[in-house]
Amino acid sequence: MTPFSLLSSSLLHPTPNSPRPLPPPPPPPPLSVCKLGFYRSLLESASCSKCPPHSVARQPGATACSCEDGFYKIDSDPPNMACTRPPSPPRNAISNVNETSVFLEWSAPTEAGGRKDVRYNILCQRVLPEGRGSEECGANVRFLPRGLGLSNTSVMVADLQSHTNYSFLLEAVNGVSELAKDHAKQYVSLNVTTNQAAPSPVSVIRKGHTEKSSIALSWAEPDRPNGIILEYEIKYFEKEQDSSYTIIKSKETEMVVDGLKPSSVYIFQVRARTSAGYGAFSRRFEFQTSPYLTATSERAQASIIAVAITLALVLLAVVAGFLLSGRRCGYSKAKQDPEEEKMHFHNGHIKFPGVRTYIDPLTYEDPNQAVHEFTQEIDVSFISIERIIGAGEFGEVCSGPLRLPGKREIQVAIKTLKAGYTEQQRRDFLWEASIMGQFNHPNIIRLEGVVTKSKPVMIITEYMENGSLDTFLKKNDSQFTVIQLVGMLRGIASGMRYLSDMGYVHRDLAARNILVNSNLVSKVSDFGLSRVLEDDPEAAYTTRGGKIPIRWTAPEAIAYRKFTSASDVWSYGVVMWEVMSYGERPYWEMSNQDVIKAIEESYRLPGPMDCPEALYHLMMDCWQRDRSSRPKFDEIVCLLDKLIRNPSSLKKLVNSSHRVSNLLVEHANVQGDCSAGSQTVGEWLDSIKMGRYTELFMGGGTLRRVGVNLAGHQKKIITSIQEMRVHMNSTSSTVNM
């Protein structure tokens, strides 16, 4: 057979072991065309999918759906994601002004636009005076943490100008906001007015001429004086010896510091003061004195020696004259101490140049002189009384407009002295004005003036729309954020820092003596102590014109009448407790004597419900038995500023609403949580050292009145204990507390 025939035979008759050829694959079925409203994504599947919400396929066979009008997608959105739109504006925006800083807080928008990437932008505009519009805030304004692309719902705006109107526009944006060119931006607007603030730090201190024992210093005014600079304070100490320093004052931006050691390195810091108080100290600057006498100082020393010789000769002549005159008259007037000539005497008070201190009006021989010096007389024709807003010990408290020539009309509060007063009552009435007129601070109630040349005699102060802080908080229970409450506390602490720097001790710091204006700015008031502070007859510790407010007063002030700024700090701790409990009465219905005894036994008020742990720790620090261990007011202001700048530090609560708290906690055992957890009545009474009452408490039916669950029943339990005392007294039972 030929090769060709063999090949043909093998193809026609394959052997059993030879492979058979595979049939070709069937052709794929033709793809169906997606109908209207459906699309086929080549990257996802071969089947048709319905268009996601707010999108549509306007023709058959679409591979993607297009967004409806007003809805958008970005490139990174998957095809099956719904089209989205920009969010609505933020809600419930509030502001809290703190001198030249503003804390802004808001809630998420009602409509997020269908996206989860909502962010917030803040636009700051400064309102120009005289209706000239507004301009964007400068680069000096700081946003903490930032002003654009915020994920959280709060921001601190710092370094604003004092006494300036600002407008803040809050905008919510998401991933498609930039695509919505025809979508009008929706803002929520907040208008605020900043307060007076302390000046910014001095940036640079320059060294001038240096001598063996002196250094000449000069510095520039702070970048942000925030008012008129009243004086500068220079702090200096020898290097490595900062525990012992010296402070001197100057009204100029230069000074020669003398009395230094030769060839020694000194650290210098400068800070400025306005009527709002001191700013922060500058950073530390190191300067060294000269190790030798310069030519100038040698000439000066020679001059001093020559002067000394001359004075010695004069002194010899004076002594000789004294001896001679003594023989004739037997008397000679004492020579004035030259150091006294450096002091300025004012109505019997020693006043040092550049140092402003509080002067007690009672030290004036004629109290009317203090009124004349510290207050401004207002003509009664400039005042209109419109309505009565309260009553005081001396007369009615009214409100109305004050129209001073050349100034805009303002609303004021008017205290009047009732008819038929004695001269002593008139002095007591105007005494508070003499005190108030010495203060100038945004967190101290401002005295506008007095009316003494006509009747009725009046004291005119700024009008505080929201009245006393305790009443205001009770009316608005649980209506404020923690940041707003901390802002109120910060304002009070700032005012008390100013009073402390002035050398004034308030003695009656309490929420009832704090006034609140329409911007929620808290201001310290009531400087007279001329009324009865406690109607309770058990408050037997009296001072001039009134009784000590036991519940707010430090132990050393009650026991020894030792009133200092440290005792004001104790009272401030109680004010903090009042604010965080929305105006609760400290120690509830406990008698004053029981309060004194409890404090002496180291018990302290518990943390209010939902009170941040950081604030309760500060309260406990204010209630230290050793007054030297309590914080200073400037330290309190500093701490509150840090808390406001870092709101997350306020999230940890000392005593949340669903937990049980003791009536009082022992100061030595406080670990930041005053919650007692789940306790029996006996355990609770033991914890407050009243375990001896357990049997009577359980057997007398009191438990049934109070309820098994102790949470939220603190005041009822106290009332029940008081009822037991009355019952025991009536049955002649003797119990030693």
C-alpha positions in Angstrom: 0.0 0.0 0.0 1.1 3.4 -0.7 1.8 5.9 2.1 -1.2 7.9 1.1 -3.5 4.9 1.3 -2.2 4.0 4.7 -2.9 7.5 6.0 -6.4 7.4 4.5 -7.0 4.1 6.1 -5.9 5.3 9.5 -8.2 8.3 9.3 -11.2 6.3 8.2 -10.6 3.5 10.6 -8.9 4.8 13.8 -7.3 2.5 16.2 -8.8 2.0 19.6 -6.0 4.0 21.3 -6.1 7.1 19.1 -7.9 10.2 20.6 -11.1 11.5 19.0 -11.4 15.2 18.1 -13.7 17.4 20.5 -16.8 18.9 19.0 -16.7 22.7 18.7 -18.4 24.7 21.7 -21.9 25.9 21.1 -22.2 29.6 20.4 -23.2 31.8 23.4 -26.8 32.8 23.6 -27.4 36.3 22.5 -27.5 38.9 25.5 -30.9 40.2 26.2 -31.2 44.0 25.9 -31.9 45.6 29.3 -35.2 47.5 29.3 -35.9 51.0 30.5 -35.1 51.4 34.2 -32.5 48.6 34.2 -28.8 48.5 33.4 -26.1 45.9 32.9 -22.7 46.6 34.3 -20.0 44.7 32.4 -17.9 44.6 35.5 -20.5 43.1 37.8 -22.7 40.5 36.0 -24.2 39.6 32.8 -27.8 40.1 34.1 -29.7 43.3 34.1 -30.0 45.2 37.4 -32.6 47.7 38.4 -31.3 51.3 38.6 -30.5 52.3 42.2 -32.6 55.0 43.9 -32.7 58.5 42.5 -31.2 57.3 39.1 -32.7 56.2 35.8 -31.8 54.5 32.5 -33.4 56.6 29.8 -32.8 54.1 26.9 -32.8 50.3 26.5 -29.4 48.5 26.8 -27.9 51.0 29.3 -24.6 50.0 31.0 -25.1 52.6 33.8 -27.9 54.7 35.2 -27.8 58.5 35.3 -28.7 60.5 38.4 -32.0 62.4 38.6 -31.9 66.2 38.8 -30.5 67.3 42.1 -28.8 64.0 42.8 -25.1 63.2 42.2 -22.4 60.5 42.2 -18.7 60.7 42.5 -16.3 58.4 40.6 -15.5 56.3 43.6 -19.2 55.4 44.2 -20.1 51.9 43.0 -22.7 51.6 40.2 -25.2 50.0 42.5 -25.0 52.9 45.0 -27.9 55.3 45.1 -27.4 58.8 43.8 -27.1 61.3 46.7 -27.3 65.0 47.3 -25.8 67.6 49.6 -26.9 67.6 53.3 -29.3 70.1 54.9 -27.8 72.7 57.3 -26.6 71.8 60.8 -29.2 72.0 63.6 -29.4 73.4 67.1 -26.3 75.6 66.7 -25.2 77.4 70.0 -22.3 79.6 70.9 -20.5 80.1 74.2 -18.3 83.3 74.4 -15.2 83.1 76.6 -13.5 86.5 76.5 -12.0 86.5 73.0 -12.7 82.8 72.3 -16.0 81.3 71.1 -17.0 77.7 71.4 -19.4 76.6 68.7 -21.5 73.4 69.0 -24.3 72.0 66.8 -26.2 68.8 65.9 -26.0 66.8 62.8 -28.3 67.8 59.9 -31.8 66.4 59.6 -31.0 65.1 56.1 -27.5 63.7 55.4 -28.2 63.5 51.7 -28.0 59.7 51.7 -24.3 59.6 52.5 -22.1 58.9 55.5 -19.2 61.2 54.7 -20.8 64.4 56.2 -18.2 67.0 57.2 -18.6 70.6 58.5 -17.0 73.9 57.4 -17.0 77.1 59.5 -16.7 80.6 57.9 -15.8 83.4 60.3 -16.7 87.0 59.4 -16.0 90.1 61.4 -18.9 92.6 61.4 -17.6 96.1 60.6 -18.8 99.0 62.7 -21.4 101.6 61.5 -23.2 99.1 59.2 -20.3 98.8 56.8 -20.8 95.2 56.2 -18.4 92.4 57.1 -15.1 90.9 56.2 -13.5 87.5 56.6 -11.6 86.9 59.8 -7.8 87.2 59.4 -5.2 84.5 59.4 -4.6 85.2 63.1 -7.9 83.6 64.1 -7.3 80.0 65.1 -9.8 77.1 64.8 -9.3 74.2 67.2 -9.0 71.5 65.8 -9.6 73.1 62.4 -12.2 75.2 60.5 -12.7 73.0 57.4 -13.6 69.3 57.0 -14.6 68.8 60.6 -16.0 65.4 61.5 -17.1 66.3 65.0 -19.8 68.8 65.8 -17.9 71.3 67.8 -15.0 73.8 67.4 -13.2 76.4 69.4 -12.4 79.7 67.6 -9.6 81.5 69.4 -7.6 84.8 69.1 -10.6 87.0 68.1 -10.6 90.7 68.8 -12.1 91.9 72.0 -15.4 93.9 72.1 -16.1 92.9 68.4 -19.1 91.5 66.7 -18.6 88.3 64.7 -20.8 86.2 62.5 -20.1 82.4 62.0 -21.6 80.5 59.1 -21.8 76.7 59.7 -22.1 74.5 56.6 -22.6 70.8 56.3 -21.0 69.1 53.2 -20.6 65.6 51.9 -18.9 63.9 49.0 -21.2 65.3 46.3 -21.4 68.9 47.6 -18.8 70.1 45.1 -20.8 68.6 42.2 -23.9 70.5 43.1 -23.0 73.7 41.3 -26.6 74.8 41.1 -27.4 73.8 44.7 -27.5 76.9 46.9 -25.3 76.5 49.9 -27.3 76.3 53.1 -25.7 77.7 56.2 -26.8 78.2 59.8 -25.6 81.6 61.2 -24.5 82.5 64.7 -23.8 86.1 65.8 -21.7 86.7 68.8 -20.0 89.6 70.6 -16.6 88.9 72.2 -15.8 90.2 75.7 -12.9 92.2 77.0 -9.9 89.9 77.4 -6.5 89.9 79.0 -3.6 90.9 76.6 -1.6 88.3 74.7 1.9 87.5 75.9 4.8 89.9 75.3 6.8 88.2 72.5 10.4 89.7 72.9 12.4 91.2 75.7 15.6 93.0 74.7 18.6 93.7 76.9 20.0 97.2 77.0 22.9 98.7 78.9 24.4 96.2 81.5 26.2 97.1 84.7 27.7 95.1 87.5 24.4 95.1 89.4 21.8 96.2 86.9 20.3 95.3 83.5 18.3 97.6 81.3 15.3 95.9 79.7 12.9 96.9 77.0 10.0 95.2 75.2 7.2 95.8 72.7 3.5 96.0 73.4 1.7 92.6 73.0 0.5 91.8 69.6 -3.1 91.7 70.9 -3.4 94.1 73.8 -7.2 93.7 73.9 -7.6 97.1 75.5 -5.5 99.8 77.1 -2.4 98.5 78.8 -2.4 99.7 82.4 0.9 98.3 83.5 3.5 95.6 83.0 4.8 93.1 85.5 8.4 92.1 85.4 9.3 88.8 87.1 13.0 87.9 87.5 15.1 85.4 89.4 18.6 84.0 89.4 19.0 81.1 87.1 18.3 77.7 88.8 16.7 79.5 91.7 13.1 80.0 90.3 11.6 79.1 93.7 12.6 82.6 94.9 11.7 85.4 92.5 11.0 89.1 92.5 8.2 91.0 90.8 8.4 94.7 89.9 5.9 96.8 87.9 6.2 99.5 85.2 3.9 101.6 83.2 6.4 101.9 80.4 7.9 99.3 78.0 11.3 99.7 79.6 12.9 99.4 83.0 16.3 99.2 84.6 16.4 96.2 87.0 19.0 96.8 89.7 20.2 95.1 92.9 21.5 92.2 91.0 24.7 90.1 91.6 27.8 90.7 89.5 28.6 88.2 86.8 25.3 86.3 87.3 22.7 84.9 84.9 19.1 86.0 85.5 15.8 84.9 84.0 13.3 87.6 83.0 9.6 87.4 82.1 7.1 90.2 81.4 3.3 90.2 81.2 0.9 93.0 80.6 -2.3 94.0 82.4 -5.5 95.6 81.2 -8.8 96.2 83.0 -9.6 92.5 82.2 -6.6 91.3 84.2 -3.1 90.0 83.5 -2.1 88.2 80.4 0.3 85.3 80.4 4.0 85.8 81.1 6.4 85.9 78.1 8.8 83.0 77.6 12.0 83.1 79.6 14.8 85.3 78.6 18.4 84.9 80.0 20.6 87.9 80.6 23.9 88.2 82.5 25.2 91.1 84.6 28.7 92.5 83.9 31.6 90.9 85.8 33.4 94.2 86.3 32.9 98.0 86.6 32.5 99.8 83.3 34.1 103.2 82.8 30.7 104.8 83.2 30.0 103.0 86.5 33.6 103.9 87.7 32.8 107.6 87.1 29.4 107.0 88.8 31.1 105.4 91.7 33.5 108.3 92.0 30.6 110.7 92.0 28.9 108.6 94.7 32.0 108.8 96.9 32.2 112.5 96.4 28.5 112.9 97.3 28.9 110.6 100.3 31.8 112.8 101.6 29.7 115.9 101.1 26.7 114.3 102.9 29.0 113.2 105.7 30.2 116.8 106.2 26.6 118.1 106.1 25.6 115.4 108.6 28.3 116.5 111.0 27.0 120.0 110.7 23.5 118.9 111.4 24.5 116.8 114.4 26.4 119.8 115.8 23.4 122.0 115.2 21.1 119.4 116.9 23.3 119.2 119.9 23.4 123.0 120.2 19.7 123.4 119.7 19.0 120.5 122.1 20.7 122.5 124.8 18.5 125.5 124.1 15.0 123.9 123.4 15.2 120.3 124.5 13.0 119.1 121.5 13.6 118.4 117.9 11.1 117.1 115.2 12.0 113.6 114.0 13.4 113.4 110.5 11.2 111.7 107.9 12.4 108.2 106.8 13.6 108.7 103.2 11.9 105.4 102.2 8.6 106.8 103.1 9.1 109.5 100.5 8.9 106.9 97.9 5.4 105.9 98.8 2.2 107.7 97.8 -0.3 108.3 100.6 -3.9 108.5 99.7 -6.5 109.1 102.4 -4.4 107.1 104.8 -3.8 104.3 102.4 -0.3 103.5 101.1 -0.4 103.2 97.3 2.5 102.0 95.3 2.8 103.5 91.7 1.3 101.2 89.1 -0.3 98.8 91.6 -4.0 98.8 91.8 -5.5 97.3 94.9 -8.9 97.2 96.5 -9.5 99.9 99.2 -12.2 99.1 101.8 -14.6 102.1 102.0 -14.9 101.6 105.7 -11.4 102.9 106.2 -12.4 106.3 105.0 -13.2 108.7 107.8 -16.0 110.1 105.8 -17.8 107.2 103.8 -19.3 109.8 101.5 -15.7 110.5 100.3 -15.4 106.9 99.1 -18.7 107.2 97.2 -17.5 110.4 95.5 -14.1 108.9 94.6 -15.2 105.5 93.3 -18.6 106.1 91.7 -20.0 108.4 89.1 -22.9 110.7 89.9 -25.8 110.4 87.4 -28.5 113.0 86.9 -31.8 111.5 87.7 -33.3 113.0 84.5 -31.2 110.5 82.5 -33.0 107.5 84.1 -36.5 106.1 83.5 -37.9 103.5 85.8 -40.2 101.2 83.7 -40.9 98.2 86.0 -40.1 96.6 89.3 -38.1 93.4 89.0 -37.5 92.6 92.7 -37.1 93.8 96.2 -34.0 94.2 98.4 -33.3 94.9 102.0 -33.2 98.7 101.3 -35.9 99.1 98.8 -37.2 98.0 95.4 -35.1 96.8 92.4 -36.3 98.2 89.1 -35.2 98.3 85.5 -35.4 100.9 82.8 -33.3 102.7 80.2 -30.3 105.0 80.9 -29.8 107.8 78.4 -26.4 109.5 79.0 -25.6 112.4 76.7 -23.4 111.3 73.7 -23.9 107.6 74.5 -26.3 105.0 73.2 -29.3 104.1 75.4 -28.8 101.0 77.5 -31.0 99.0 79.8 -30.0 99.1 83.5 -31.0 97.7 86.8 -31.9 100.3 89.5 -31.6 99.7 93.2 -33.6 102.3 95.2 -33.3 103.3 98.8 -36.8 103.4 100.4 -38.1 106.5 102.0 -37.6 107.3 105.7 -34.0 105.9 105.8 -31.5 106.8 108.4 -28.1 108.2 107.7 -26.6 104.8 108.6 -28.9 103.0 106.2 -27.9 105.4 103.5 -24.2 104.7 104.1 -24.8 101.0 104.2 -26.7 101.2 100.9 -24.0 103.2 99.1 -21.2 101.1 100.6 -21.7 98.4 98.0 -21.5 101.0 95.2 -18.1 102.2 96.6 -16.9 98.6 96.4 -18.3 97.9 92.9 -17.0 101.1 91.5 -13.4 99.9 92.0 -13.9 96.9 89.7 -13.7 96.7 85.9 -13.9 93.2 84.5 -16.3 91.4 82.0 -17.2 88.9 84.7 -17.9 91.4 87.4 -21.2 93.3 87.5 -20.6 96.7 86.2 -21.6 99.9 88.1 -22.9 102.6 85.9 -23.2 105.2 88.6 -25.2 106.4 91.6 -27.9 109.0 92.2 -27.2 110.8 95.6 -28.2 114.4 94.9 -32.0 113.7 94.6 -34.5 111.2 96.0 -34.8 108.3 95.9 -31.1 107.5 96.3 -30.2 104.9 93.6 -27.4 102.5 92.5 -27.4 102.0 88.8 -25.8 98.7 87.4 -25.9 96.9 84.1 -29.0 94.9 83.5 -28.7 91.1 83.5 -31.6 89.7 81.6 -31.6 86.1 83.0 -31.3 87.1 86.7 -29.6 85.1 89.4 -27.8 81.9 88.3 -29.5 79.6 90.8 -33.0 80.6 89.7 -32.0 80.6 86.0 -30.7 77.0 86.2 -33.8 75.8 88.0 -36.0 77.2 85.3 -33.9 75.6 82.6 -33.1 72.2 84.2 -31.1 70.0 81.9 -31.4 72.5 79.0 -27.7 73.2 78.6 -24.7 71.3 77.3 -21.8 70.5 79.6 -19.6 72.9 77.6 -22.2 75.7 78.3 -22.1 75.0 82.0 -18.3 74.9 82.0 -18.3 78.2 80.2 -20.5 79.7 82.9 -18.1 78.3 85.6 -15.1 79.7 83.7 -16.6 83.2 83.6 -17.2 83.0 87.4 -13.6 81.8 88.0 -12.2 84.6 85.8 -14.1 87.2 87.8 -12.9 85.8 91.1 -9.3 85.7 89.8 -9.6 89.4 89.1 -11.0 90.1 92.6 -8.2 88.0 94.1 -5.6 89.9 92.2 -7.1 93.1 93.5 -6.9 91.8 97.1 -10.6 91.6 97.5 -12.3 88.7 99.4 -15.9 88.2 98.5 -17.0 86.1 101.5 -20.4 85.3 100.0 -19.7 83.6 96.7 -22.8 81.5 95.8 -25.0 80.9 92.7 -27.6 83.3 94.1 -25.0 86.1 93.9 -24.0 85.3 90.3 -26.0 87.1 87.6 -26.5 85.9 84.0 -27.1 88.1 80.9 -28.7 87.2 77.6 -25.5 85.8 76.2 -25.1 83.4 79.1 -22.2 85.4 80.5 -21.9 84.9 84.3 -20.9 87.9 86.4 -20.1 88.0 90.1 -22.3 90.4 92.1 -23.5 91.2 95.7 -20.5 92.9 97.3 -22.3 94.5 100.2 -22.8 91.7 102.7 -25.3 94.3 104.1 -28.2 92.0 104.2 -29.0 88.9 106.3 -27.4 86.1 104.3 -29.1 83.2 106.2 -32.5 83.4 107.8 -31.9 80.1 109.5 -31.5 80.8 113.3 -28.9 78.0 113.5 -26.5 80.1 111.4 -25.1 81.7 114.6 -21.8 82.7 113.2 -22.2 86.4 112.4 -20.1 89.0 110.7 -20.7 92.7 110.1 -24.2 93.2 108.8 -25.1 89.5 108.3 -24.7 85.9 109.1 -22.2 83.6 107.5 -23.7 81.4 104.7 -22.6 78.1 106.3 -23.3 75.8 103.3 -20.9 77.9 101.1 -18.2 78.8 103.7 -14.8 77.2 104.3 -14.3 75.5 107.7 -11.6 78.0 108.8 -13.9 80.9 108.1 -16.6 79.4 110.2 -14.4 78.5 113.1 -11.9 81.3 113.1 -13.4 84.0 110.8 -10.4 83.5 108.6 -11.7 84.9 105.2 -9.1 84.7 102.4 -9.1 84.0 98.7 -8.6 80.4 99.7 -12.0 80.5 101.5 -13.5 82.0 98.3 -12.1 79.0 96.4 -14.0 76.7 98.8 -17.2 78.6 98.1 -16.4 78.4 94.4 -16.4 74.6 94.7 -19.9 74.7 96.1 -20.9 77.0 93.2 -19.6 74.4 90.8 -21.8 71.8 92.5 -24.8 74.1 92.3 -24.3 74.7 88.6 -23.8 71.0 87.7 -26.9 70.1 89.7 -28.9 72.9 88.1 -29.5 74.9 91.2 -29.9 72.2 93.9 -29.6 73.5 97.5 -26.2 72.3 98.9 -26.7 69.6 101.5 -30.4 69.7 100.8 -32.5 69.9 104.0 -29.6 69.2 106.4 -29.4 71.7 109.2 -26.5 74.1 109.3 -25.1 72.4 112.4 -25.3 69.0 110.7 -23.4 70.5 107.7 -20.7 71.8 110.0 -20.3 68.5 111.7 -20.3 66.5 108.5 -17.6 68.7 107.0 -15.5 68.4 110.2 -15.7 64.6 109.8 -14.3 64.9 106.3 -17.5 64.3 104.4 -18.0 66.2 101.1 -20.9 66.7 98.7 -21.3 63.9 96.2 -20.9 64.4 92.5 -24.1 65.6 90.8 -25.8 63.3 88.4 -24.1 63.3 85.0 -21.2 65.4 86.3 -17.9 65.0 84.4 -15.3 63.4 86.5 -12.7 66.2 85.8 -15.1 68.8 87.3 -15.8 66.7 90.4 -12.1 66.3 91.0 -11.8 70.1 90.8 -14.6 70.5 93.4 -12.9 68.1 95.7 -9.6 70.1 95.4 -11.5 73.3 96.3 -12.8 71.5 99.4 -9.4 70.6 100.8 -9.2 71.1 104.5 -5.8 72.7 104.3 -6.5 76.0 102.6 -2.9 76.1 101.2 -3.6 72.9 99.3 -6.6 74.4 97.4 -6.0 75.6 93.9 -5.7 79.3 93.1 -8.2 81.0 90.9 -5.7 81.4 88.1 -5.1 77.7 88.2 -8.8 77.0 88.1 -9.2 79.3 85.0 -6.4 77.5 83.3 -7.8 74.1 84.0 -11.3 75.0 82.8 -9.8 76.5 79.6 -8.1 73.2 78.9 -11.4 71.3 79.4 -13.2 73.6 77.0 -10.5 73.2 74.4 -10.7 69.4 74.8 -14.4 68.5 75.2 -13.6 64.8 75.1 -12.1 65.2 78.6 -15.6 65.9 79.9 -17.2 62.7 78.6 -16.2 60.5 81.5 -19.0 61.0 84.2 -18.5 60.6 87.9 -22.1 59.6 88.5 -24.4 58.8 85.6 -28.1 59.0 86.0 -28.8 55.2 86.1 -26.5 54.7 89.1 -27.0 55.2 92.9 -25.0 57.8 94.8 -24.3 58.4 98.5 -25.5 61.5 100.2 -22.0 62.4 101.2 -18.6 61.0 100.4 -15.6 60.8 102.6 -13.0 63.1 101.1 -10.0 60.9 101.9 -11.5 57.9 100.0 -12.7 59.7 96.9 -11.3 58.1 93.7 -13.3 60.2 91.2 -16.5 58.2 91.6 -19.0 58.9 94.3 -21.3 56.1 93.3 -22.1 53.7 96.0 -23.3 51.0 93.6 -26.0 48.7 94.9 -26.4 49.0 98.7 -28.8 48.0 101.4 -30.2 50.6 103.6 -28.0 49.4 106.5 -24.8 49.6 104.3 -25.8 53.0 103.1 -26.3 54.3 106.7 -23.0 52.7 107.7 -21.3 54.5 104.9 -22.4 57.9 106.2 -21.7 56.9 109.9 -25.4 56.7 110.8 -25.5 52.9 111.2 -27.0 53.2 114.7 -30.3 54.3 113.0 -30.6 51.1 110.9 -33.0 49.3 113.3 -35.2 52.3 113.8 -35.1 53.1 110.1 -36.2 49.6 109.1 -38.7 49.1 111.8 -40.5 52.5 111.8 -41.9 52.3 108.4 -39.6 54.9 107.0 -38.2 52.4 104.5 -41.6 51.9 103.0 -41.9 55.7 102.5 -38.5 56.0 100.9 -38.6 52.9 98.8 -36.1 50.0 98.5 -34.2 51.6 95.6 -32.0 54.4 96.9 -31.4 56.0 93.5 -32.8 59.5 93.2 -34.1 59.5 96.8 -31.4 61.3 98.6 -33.5 64.3 99.7 -36.3 61.9 100.9 -33.9 59.9 103.0 -32.6 63.1 104.6 -36.1 64.2 105.4 -36.9 60.8 106.9 -33.8 61.0 109.1 -34.9 64.4 110.3 -38.4 63.0 111.0 -36.7 60.3 113.1 -34.8 62.9 115.1 -38.1 64.7 115.9 -39.7 61.5 116.9 -36.8 60.5 119.1 -36.8 63.9 120.8 -40.5 63.7 121.4 -40.1 60.3 123.1 -37.1 61.6 125.1 -34.7 59.3 123.3 -31.1 60.4 123.6 -28.9 59.9 120.5 -25.4 61.3 120.2 -24.7 62.2 116.6 
